[in-house]
Amino acid sequence: QVQLVESGGGLVQPGGSLRLSCAASGTGSIFRIFSFYDVAWYRQAPGDQRELVATLTTRDTTNYADSVKGRFTISKDNGKNTVYLQMNSLKPEDTAVYYCNANPPWSTWGQGTQVTVSS
């Protein structure tokens, strides 16, 4: 079973940047696991449903929600079993807990990492 651990969140002022990481670990064969699955970053703000923010296919095609297009970049390192989300020009409305997962998502989610954008 795969475990996902997100990190890199924090408190940042509007206009600032953060880089989130998501590492996969677990039992069984997970070598270069992100080579075999499309991956994505999701976020959930208080009182809202979880939303899809950015996707990255196994063919390295990316797609972004309109709200983050041009500001966020998803990438991965298959050898390190890690997915990244570079977030620039952050806005208060980006405040949420951010999660990574496959796309479509596996049943198990990580704990997420809190991103708070506030002055």
Chimera marker file (.cmm) of the C-alpha trace (Angstrom):
<marker_set name="trace">
<marker id="1" x="0.000" y="0.000" z="0.000" r="1" g="1" b="0" radius="0.5"/>
<marker id="2" x="1.214" y="3.474" z="-0.871" r="1" g="1" b="0" radius="0.5"/>
<marker id="3" x="1.492" y="6.257" z="1.682" r="1" g="1" b="0" radius="0.5"/>
<marker id="4" x="1.619" y="9.865" z="0.559" r="1" g="1" b="0" radius="0.5"/>
<marker id="5" x="3.316" y="12.529" z="2.671" r="1" g="1" b="0" radius="0.5"/>
<marker id="6" x="2.895" y="16.163" z="1.724" r="1" g="1" b="0" radius="0.5"/>
<marker id="7" x="5.182" y="18.907" z="3.025" r="1" g="1" b="0" radius="0.5"/>
<marker id="8" x="6.312" y="22.445" z="2.331" r="1" g="1" b="0" radius="0.5"/>
<marker id="9" x="3.253" y="24.410" z="3.373" r="1" g="1" b="0" radius="0.5"/>
<marker id="10" x="3.274" y="27.404" z="5.657" r="1" g="1" b="0" radius="0.5"/>
<marker id="11" x="2.273" y="31.007" z="6.147" r="1" g="1" b="0" radius="0.5"/>
<marker id="12" x="3.199" y="33.361" z="3.315" r="1" g="1" b="0" radius="0.5"/>
<marker id="13" x="2.292" y="36.915" z="2.392" r="1" g="1" b="0" radius="0.5"/>
<marker id="14" x="0.277" y="37.665" z="-0.743" r="1" g="1" b="0" radius="0.5"/>
<marker id="15" x="2.566" y="37.638" z="-3.738" r="1" g="1" b="0" radius="0.5"/>
<marker id="16" x="4.917" y="35.150" z="-2.125" r="1" g="1" b="0" radius="0.5"/>
<marker id="17" x="5.954" y="31.658" z="-3.186" r="1" g="1" b="0" radius="0.5"/>
<marker id="18" x="5.987" y="28.158" z="-1.773" r="1" g="1" b="0" radius="0.5"/>
<marker id="19" x="7.125" y="24.800" z="-3.094" r="1" g="1" b="0" radius="0.5"/>
<marker id="20" x="5.148" y="21.786" z="-1.973" r="1" g="1" b="0" radius="0.5"/>
<marker id="21" x="6.485" y="18.240" z="-2.054" r="1" g="1" b="0" radius="0.5"/>
<marker id="22" x="4.708" y="14.909" z="-1.957" r="1" g="1" b="0" radius="0.5"/>
<marker id="23" x="6.684" y="11.753" z="-1.312" r="1" g="1" b="0" radius="0.5"/>
<marker id="24" x="5.340" y="8.259" z="-1.874" r="1" g="1" b="0" radius="0.5"/>
<marker id="25" x="6.423" y="5.379" z="0.307" r="1" g="1" b="0" radius="0.5"/>
<marker id="26" x="5.076" y="2.026" z="1.365" r="1" g="1" b="0" radius="0.5"/>
<marker id="27" x="5.239" y="-1.704" z="1.075" r="1" g="1" b="0" radius="0.5"/>
<marker id="28" x="5.395" y="-3.687" z="-2.087" r="1" g="1" b="0" radius="0.5"/>
<marker id="29" x="6.715" y="-2.485" z="-5.367" r="1" g="1" b="0" radius="0.5"/>
<marker id="30" x="6.511" y="1.266" z="-5.517" r="1" g="1" b="0" radius="0.5"/>
<marker id="31" x="9.706" y="1.841" z="-7.478" r="1" g="1" b="0" radius="0.5"/>
<marker id="32" x="9.148" y="4.840" z="-9.743" r="1" g="1" b="0" radius="0.5"/>
<marker id="33" x="5.442" y="4.559" z="-8.972" r="1" g="1" b="0" radius="0.5"/>
<marker id="34" x="4.641" y="7.979" z="-10.408" r="1" g="1" b="0" radius="0.5"/>
<marker id="35" x="5.903" y="6.746" z="-13.772" r="1" g="1" b="0" radius="0.5"/>
<marker id="36" x="2.804" y="4.593" z="-14.036" r="1" g="1" b="0" radius="0.5"/>
<marker id="37" x="0.058" y="6.924" z="-12.839" r="1" g="1" b="0" radius="0.5"/>
<marker id="38" x="-1.196" y="10.347" z="-13.712" r="1" g="1" b="0" radius="0.5"/>
<marker id="39" x="-0.764" y="12.522" z="-10.629" r="1" g="1" b="0" radius="0.5"/>
<marker id="40" x="-2.395" y="15.648" z="-9.295" r="1" g="1" b="0" radius="0.5"/>
<marker id="41" x="-2.487" y="18.228" z="-6.563" r="1" g="1" b="0" radius="0.5"/>
<marker id="42" x="-5.795" y="18.922" z="-4.871" r="1" g="1" b="0" radius="0.5"/>
<marker id="43" x="-6.785" y="21.468" z="-2.253" r="1" g="1" b="0" radius="0.5"/>
<marker id="44" x="-9.563" y="21.923" z="0.229" r="1" g="1" b="0" radius="0.5"/>
<marker id="45" x="-10.450" y="25.185" z="1.916" r="1" g="1" b="0" radius="0.5"/>
<marker id="46" x="-12.579" y="25.265" z="5.081" r="1" g="1" b="0" radius="0.5"/>
<marker id="47" x="-16.217" y="24.630" z="4.247" r="1" g="1" b="0" radius="0.5"/>
<marker id="48" x="-15.435" y="23.782" z="0.621" r="1" g="1" b="0" radius="0.5"/>
<marker id="49" x="-15.168" y="20.542" z="-1.298" r="1" g="1" b="0" radius="0.5"/>
<marker id="50" x="-11.785" y="19.248" z="-2.356" r="1" g="1" b="0" radius="0.5"/>
<marker id="51" x="-10.872" y="20.631" z="-5.771" r="1" g="1" b="0" radius="0.5"/>
<marker id="52" x="-8.404" y="19.629" z="-8.441" r="1" g="1" b="0" radius="0.5"/>
<marker id="53" x="-5.626" y="22.190" z="-8.821" r="1" g="1" b="0" radius="0.5"/>
<marker id="54" x="-3.054" y="20.715" z="-11.196" r="1" g="1" b="0" radius="0.5"/>
<marker id="55" x="-2.536" y="17.459" z="-13.075" r="1" g="1" b="0" radius="0.5"/>
<marker id="56" x="0.471" y="15.783" z="-14.654" r="1" g="1" b="0" radius="0.5"/>
<marker id="57" x="0.098" y="12.770" z="-16.907" r="1" g="1" b="0" radius="0.5"/>
<marker id="58" x="2.558" y="9.940" z="-17.454" r="1" g="1" b="0" radius="0.5"/>
<marker id="59" x="3.324" y="11.603" z="-20.765" r="1" g="1" b="0" radius="0.5"/>
<marker id="60" x="4.266" y="14.834" z="-18.936" r="1" g="1" b="0" radius="0.5"/>
<marker id="61" x="1.199" y="16.737" z="-20.046" r="1" g="1" b="0" radius="0.5"/>
<marker id="62" x="0.064" y="19.301" z="-17.496" r="1" g="1" b="0" radius="0.5"/>
<marker id="63" x="-3.264" y="20.947" z="-16.861" r="1" g="1" b="0" radius="0.5"/>
<marker id="64" x="-4.290" y="23.557" z="-14.315" r="1" g="1" b="0" radius="0.5"/>
<marker id="65" x="-7.416" y="24.983" z="-12.781" r="1" g="1" b="0" radius="0.5"/>
<marker id="66" x="-8.166" y="28.404" z="-14.239" r="1" g="1" b="0" radius="0.5"/>
<marker id="67" x="-7.671" y="29.965" z="-10.818" r="1" g="1" b="0" radius="0.5"/>
<marker id="68" x="-3.989" y="28.932" z="-10.673" r="1" g="1" b="0" radius="0.5"/>
<marker id="69" x="-2.999" y="28.890" z="-14.337" r="1" g="1" b="0" radius="0.5"/>
<marker id="70" x="0.191" y="30.840" z="-14.935" r="1" g="1" b="0" radius="0.5"/>
<marker id="71" x="1.085" y="30.851" z="-11.225" r="1" g="1" b="0" radius="0.5"/>
<marker id="72" x="1.435" y="27.170" z="-10.254" r="1" g="1" b="0" radius="0.5"/>
<marker id="73" x="3.665" y="24.508" z="-11.813" r="1" g="1" b="0" radius="0.5"/>
<marker id="74" x="3.383" y="20.768" z="-11.183" r="1" g="1" b="0" radius="0.5"/>
<marker id="75" x="6.382" y="18.514" z="-11.707" r="1" g="1" b="0" radius="0.5"/>
<marker id="76" x="7.765" y="15.205" z="-10.496" r="1" g="1" b="0" radius="0.5"/>
<marker id="77" x="10.939" y="13.247" z="-9.945" r="1" g="1" b="0" radius="0.5"/>
<marker id="78" x="10.175" y="9.613" z="-10.711" r="1" g="1" b="0" radius="0.5"/>
<marker id="79" x="13.452" y="8.409" z="-9.242" r="1" g="1" b="0" radius="0.5"/>
<marker id="80" x="12.633" y="10.052" z="-5.918" r="1" g="1" b="0" radius="0.5"/>
<marker id="81" x="8.937" y="9.079" z="-5.986" r="1" g="1" b="0" radius="0.5"/>
<marker id="82" x="8.141" y="12.745" z="-5.390" r="1" g="1" b="0" radius="0.5"/>
<marker id="83" x="5.685" y="15.187" z="-6.911" r="1" g="1" b="0" radius="0.5"/>
<marker id="84" x="6.109" y="18.954" z="-6.539" r="1" g="1" b="0" radius="0.5"/>
<marker id="85" x="3.919" y="22.021" z="-6.782" r="1" g="1" b="0" radius="0.5"/>
<marker id="86" x="5.664" y="25.345" z="-7.260" r="1" g="1" b="0" radius="0.5"/>
<marker id="87" x="3.284" y="28.116" z="-6.270" r="1" g="1" b="0" radius="0.5"/>
<marker id="88" x="4.081" y="31.725" z="-7.162" r="1" g="1" b="0" radius="0.5"/>
<marker id="89" x="2.158" y="34.986" z="-6.825" r="1" g="1" b="0" radius="0.5"/>
<marker id="90" x="0.090" y="33.474" z="-4.056" r="1" g="1" b="0" radius="0.5"/>
<marker id="91" x="-3.273" y="35.002" z="-3.215" r="1" g="1" b="0" radius="0.5"/>
<marker id="92" x="-5.378" y="34.798" z="-0.045" r="1" g="1" b="0" radius="0.5"/>
<marker id="93" x="-7.853" y="32.622" z="-1.938" r="1" g="1" b="0" radius="0.5"/>
<marker id="94" x="-5.124" y="29.998" z="-2.334" r="1" g="1" b="0" radius="0.5"/>
<marker id="95" x="-5.379" y="29.325" z="1.394" r="1" g="1" b="0" radius="0.5"/>
<marker id="96" x="-6.250" y="25.643" z="1.840" r="1" g="1" b="0" radius="0.5"/>
<marker id="97" x="-4.917" y="22.233" z="2.782" r="1" g="1" b="0" radius="0.5"/>
<marker id="98" x="-3.076" y="20.824" z="-0.220" r="1" g="1" b="0" radius="0.5"/>
<marker id="99" x="-2.956" y="17.119" z="-1.055" r="1" g="1" b="0" radius="0.5"/>
<marker id="100" x="-1.346" y="15.068" z="-3.773" r="1" g="1" b="0" radius="0.5"/>
<marker id="101" x="-2.694" y="11.832" z="-5.155" r="1" g="1" b="0" radius="0.5"/>
<marker id="102" x="-3.072" y="9.923" z="-8.350" r="1" g="1" b="0" radius="0.5"/>
<marker id="103" x="-5.607" y="11.135" z="-10.902" r="1" g="1" b="0" radius="0.5"/>
<marker id="104" x="-8.136" y="9.644" z="-10.475" r="1" g="1" b="0" radius="0.5"/>
<marker id="105" x="-7.198" y="9.433" z="-6.811" r="1" g="1" b="0" radius="0.5"/>
<marker id="106" x="-6.322" y="6.317" z="-4.847" r="1" g="1" b="0" radius="0.5"/>
<marker id="107" x="-8.499" y="5.556" z="-1.828" r="1" g="1" b="0" radius="0.5"/>
<marker id="108" x="-5.792" y="6.543" z="0.659" r="1" g="1" b="0" radius="0.5"/>
<marker id="109" x="-4.944" y="10.217" z="1.137" r="1" g="1" b="0" radius="0.5"/>
<marker id="110" x="-2.050" y="11.808" z="2.961" r="1" g="1" b="0" radius="0.5"/>
<marker id="111" x="-2.472" y="14.280" z="5.789" r="1" g="1" b="0" radius="0.5"/>
<marker id="112" x="-2.023" y="17.247" z="3.476" r="1" g="1" b="0" radius="0.5"/>
<marker id="113" x="-0.022" y="20.403" z="4.065" r="1" g="1" b="0" radius="0.5"/>
<marker id="114" x="-1.565" y="23.696" z="5.155" r="1" g="1" b="0" radius="0.5"/>
<marker id="115" x="-0.982" y="26.757" z="3.006" r="1" g="1" b="0" radius="0.5"/>
<marker id="116" x="-2.052" y="30.085" z="4.457" r="1" g="1" b="0" radius="0.5"/>
<marker id="117" x="-1.726" y="33.269" z="2.423" r="1" g="1" b="0" radius="0.5"/>
<marker id="118" x="-2.226" y="36.321" z="4.581" r="1" g="1" b="0" radius="0.5"/>
<marker id="119" x="-0.646" y="39.656" z="5.363" r="1" g="1" b="0" radius="0.5"/>
<link id1="1" id2="2" r="1" g="1" b="0" radius="0.2"/>
<link id1="2" id2="3" r="1" g="1" b="0" radius="0.2"/>
<link id1="3" id2="4" r="1" g="1" b="0" radius="0.2"/>
<link id1="4" id2="5" r="1" g="1" b="0" radius="0.2"/>
<link id1="5" id2="6" r="1" g="1" b="0" radius="0.2"/>
<link id1="6" id2="7" r="1" g="1" b="0" radius="0.2"/>
<link id1="7" id2="8" r="1" g="1" b="0" radius="0.2"/>
<link id1="8" id2="9" r="1" g="1" b="0" radius="0.2"/>
<link id1="9" id2="10" r="1" g="1" b="0" radius="0.2"/>
<link id1="10" id2="11" r="1" g="1" b="0" radius="0.2"/>
<link id1="11" id2="12" r="1" g="1" b="0" radius="0.2"/>
<link id1="12" id2="13" r="1" g="1" b="0" radius="0.2"/>
<link id1="13" id2="14" r="1" g="1" b="0" radius="0.2"/>
<link id1="14" id2="15" r="1" g="1" b="0" radius="0.2"/>
<link id1="15" id2="16" r="1" g="1" b="0" radius="0.2"/>
<link id1="16" id2="17" r="1" g="1" b="0" radius="0.2"/>
<link id1="17" id2="18" r="1" g="1" b="0" radius="0.2"/>
<link id1="18" id2="19" r="1" g="1" b="0" radius="0.2"/>
<link id1="19" id2="20" r="1" g="1" b="0" radius="0.2"/>
<link id1="20" id2="21" r="1" g="1" b="0" radius="0.2"/>
<link id1="21" id2="22" r="1" g="1" b="0" radius="0.2"/>
<link id1="22" id2="23" r="1" g="1" b="0" radius="0.2"/>
<link id1="23" id2="24" r="1" g="1" b="0" radius="0.2"/>
<link id1="24" id2="25" r="1" g="1" b="0" radius="0.2"/>
<link id1="25" id2="26" r="1" g="1" b="0" radius="0.2"/>
<link id1="26" id2="27" r="1" g="1" b="0" radius="0.2"/>
<link id1="27" id2="28" r="1" g="1" b="0" radius="0.2"/>
<link id1="28" id2="29" r="1" g="1" b="0" radius="0.2"/>
<link id1="29" id2="30" r="1" g="1" b="0" radius="0.2"/>
<link id1="30" id2="31" r="1" g="1" b="0" radius="0.2"/>
<link id1="31" id2="32" r="1" g="1" b="0" radius="0.2"/>
<link id1="32" id2="33" r="1" g="1" b="0" radius="0.2"/>
<link id1="33" id2="34" r="1" g="1" b="0" radius="0.2"/>
<link id1="34" id2="35" r="1" g="1" b="0" radius="0.2"/>
<link id1="35" id2="36" r="1" g="1" b="0" radius="0.2"/>
<link id1="36" id2="37" r="1" g="1" b="0" radius="0.2"/>
<link id1="37" id2="38" r="1" g="1" b="0" radius="0.2"/>
<link id1="38" id2="39" r="1" g="1" b="0" radius="0.2"/>
<link id1="39" id2="40" r="1" g="1" b="0" radius="0.2"/>
<link id1="40" id2="41" r="1" g="1" b="0" radius="0.2"/>
<link id1="41" id2="42" r="1" g="1" b="0" radius="0.2"/>
<link id1="42" id2="43" r="1" g="1" b="0" radius="0.2"/>
<link id1="43" id2="44" r="1" g="1" b="0" radius="0.2"/>
<link id1="44" id2="45" r="1" g="1" b="0" radius="0.2"/>
<link id1="45" id2="46" r="1" g="1" b="0" radius="0.2"/>
<link id1="46" id2="47" r="1" g="1" b="0" radius="0.2"/>
<link id1="47" id2="48" r="1" g="1" b="0" radius="0.2"/>
<link id1="48" id2="49" r="1" g="1" b="0" radius="0.2"/>
<link id1="49" id2="50" r="1" g="1" b="0" radius="0.2"/>
<link id1="50" id2="51" r="1" g="1" b="0" radius="0.2"/>
<link id1="51" id2="52" r="1" g="1" b="0" radius="0.2"/>
<link id1="52" id2="53" r="1" g="1" b="0" radius="0.2"/>
<link id1="53" id2="54" r="1" g="1" b="0" radius="0.2"/>
<link id1="54" id2="55" r="1" g="1" b="0" radius="0.2"/>
<link id1="55" id2="56" r="1" g="1" b="0" radius="0.2"/>
<link id1="56" id2="57" r="1" g="1" b="0" radius="0.2"/>
<link id1="57" id2="58" r="1" g="1" b="0" radius="0.2"/>
<link id1="58" id2="59" r="1" g="1" b="0" radius="0.2"/>
<link id1="59" id2="60" r="1" g="1" b="0" radius="0.2"/>
<link id1="60" id2="61" r="1" g="1" b="0" radius="0.2"/>
<link id1="61" id2="62" r="1" g="1" b="0" radius="0.2"/>
<link id1="62" id2="63" r="1" g="1" b="0" radius="0.2"/>
<link id1="63" id2="64" r="1" g="1" b="0" radius="0.2"/>
<link id1="64" id2="65" r="1" g="1" b="0" radius="0.2"/>
<link id1="65" id2="66" r="1" g="1" b="0" radius="0.2"/>
<link id1="66" id2="67" r="1" g="1" b="0" radius="0.2"/>
<link id1="67" id2="68" r="1" g="1" b="0" radius="0.2"/>
<link id1="68" id2="69" r="1" g="1" b="0" radius="0.2"/>
<link id1="69" id2="70" r="1" g="1" b="0" radius="0.2"/>
<link id1="70" id2="71" r="1" g="1" b="0" radius="0.2"/>
<link id1="71" id2="72" r="1" g="1" b="0" radius="0.2"/>
<link id1="72" id2="73" r="1" g="1" b="0" radius="0.2"/>
<link id1="73" id2="74" r="1" g="1" b="0" radius="0.2"/>
<link id1="74" id2="75" r="1" g="1" b="0" radius="0.2"/>
<link id1="75" id2="76" r="1" g="1" b="0" radius="0.2"/>
<link id1="76" id2="77" r="1" g="1" b="0" radius="0.2"/>
<link id1="77" id2="78" r="1" g="1" b="0" radius="0.2"/>
<link id1="78" id2="79" r="1" g="1" b="0" radius="0.2"/>
<link id1="79" id2="80" r="1" g="1" b="0" radius="0.2"/>
<link id1="80" id2="81" r="1" g="1" b="0" radius="0.2"/>
<link id1="81" id2="82" r="1" g="1" b="0" radius="0.2"/>
<link id1="82" id2="83" r="1" g="1" b="0" radius="0.2"/>
<link id1="83" id2="84" r="1" g="1" b="0" radius="0.2"/>
<link id1="84" id2="85" r="1" g="1" b="0" radius="0.2"/>
<link id1="85" id2="86" r="1" g="1" b="0" radius="0.2"/>
<link id1="86" id2="87" r="1" g="1" b="0" radius="0.2"/>
<link id1="87" id2="88" r="1" g="1" b="0" radius="0.2"/>
<link id1="88" id2="89" r="1" g="1" b="0" radius="0.2"/>
<link id1="89" id2="90" r="1" g="1" b="0" radius="0.2"/>
<link id1="90" id2="91" r="1" g="1" b="0" radius="0.2"/>
<link id1="91" id2="92" r="1" g="1" b="0" radius="0.2"/>
<link id1="92" id2="93" r="1" g="1" b="0" radius="0.2"/>
<link id1="93" id2="94" r="1" g="1" b="0" radius="0.2"/>
<link id1="94" id2="95" r="1" g="1" b="0" radius="0.2"/>
<link id1="95" id2="96" r="1" g="1" b="0" radius="0.2"/>
<link id1="96" id2="97" r="1" g="1" b="0" radius="0.2"/>
<link id1="97" id2="98" r="1" g="1" b="0" radius="0.2"/>
<link id1="98" id2="99" r="1" g="1" b="0" radius="0.2"/>
<link id1="99" id2="100" r="1" g="1" b="0" radius="0.2"/>
<link id1="100" id2="101" r="1" g="1" b="0" radius="0.2"/>
<link id1="101" id2="102" r="1" g="1" b="0" radius="0.2"/>
<link id1="102" id2="103" r="1" g="1" b="0" radius="0.2"/>
<link id1="103" id2="104" r="1" g="1" b="0" radius="0.2"/>
<link id1="104" id2="105" r="1" g="1" b="0" radius="0.2"/>
<link id1="105" id2="106" r="1" g="1" b="0" radius="0.2"/>
<link id1="106" id2="107" r="1" g="1" b="0" radius="0.2"/>
<link id1="107" id2="108" r="1" g="1" b="0" radius="0.2"/>
<link id1="108" id2="109" r="1" g="1" b="0" radius="0.2"/>
<link id1="109" id2="110" r="1" g="1" b="0" radius="0.2"/>
<link id1="110" id2="111" r="1" g="1" b="0" radius="0.2"/>
<link id1="111" id2="112" r="1" g="1" b="0" radius="0.2"/>
<link id1="112" id2="113" r="1" g="1" b="0" radius="0.2"/>
<link id1="113" id2="114" r="1" g="1" b="0" radius="0.2"/>
<link id1="114" id2="115" r="1" g="1" b="0" radius="0.2"/>
<link id1="115" id2="116" r="1" g="1" b="0" radius="0.2"/>
<link id1="116" id2="117" r="1" g="1" b="0" radius="0.2"/>
<link id1="117" id2="118" r="1" g="1" b="0" radius="0.2"/>
<link id1="118" id2="119" r="1" g="1" b="0" radius="0.2"/>
</marker_set>
